[in-house]
Amino acid sequence: MDDSGYTSSIESEAAAPSHQAAATAGSWRDAQPKSKAALVLLLFFVLLALSTSLVMLEYSKRQKRITTQHSTPPAALVVENKAAPKKDPLLEAEESLKTTGVTPVQPAQDDPLDLVTAIGKALADQDYATAEKLIGKQALTPDMLDRLKKLSGQGRFKLRVPNPVREVGELEVNKRARYSLELADREVGLDRIYIDLMKANNLWSVEKITLPPGDGEA
């Protein structure tokens, strides 16, 4: 082997490691960007997974609140009716007598039918004191009271069953009305006591009483 060939061989062998080192460095530089891309992609998926988990957790909380609201009905509002009970006119009259010392002329009522029914019951029971209070002094004269006592005492005052009270009609719209006490076992024309009522301050009171004709009267 001549000197030139030997020299070329040595130069080739010396250059080979340099080429290998250069190739290795190039490969490392190529791999570095790929590793960064993979890391970024991994971080993206991690963040996506966390975001999805947070969204699902919030949705689950909302569904739970909605379910709780629908499953628990609101408590019912209880309103007590505290309307004052209706007072008996006779008791009211007695209370007025105790507190003021003045006997009321007549305990009026807000229901005309109740007033007439109470008058009829008092007369049928021969409870003249109660009848006087219910009718009032302006409508029940001493002479009329004597006639009522006579009518009742003779056993001729018996109320018709089952409808002892009848509304005859209004004498003046929403101000004056006429009712009748229907008597049993009496002939026609003698079987009714007419009671005219008048209304003041939304309360009814007796204005006039018309008795059936007595014996010998037309």
Buried (B, 14 or more C-beta within 10 A) or exposed (E): EEEEEEEEEEEEEEEEEEEEEEEEEEEEEEEEEEEEEEEEEEEEEEEEEEEEEEEEEEEEEEEEEEEEEEEEEEEEEEEEEEEEEEEBBBEBBBEBEEEEEEEBEBBBBEEBBBBBBBBBBBBBEEBBEBBBBBBBEEBBEEEBBEBBBEBBEEEBBEBBEEEBBBEEEEBEEEEBBBBBBBBEEBEEEEBBBBBBBBBEEEBBBBBBBEBBEEEEEE
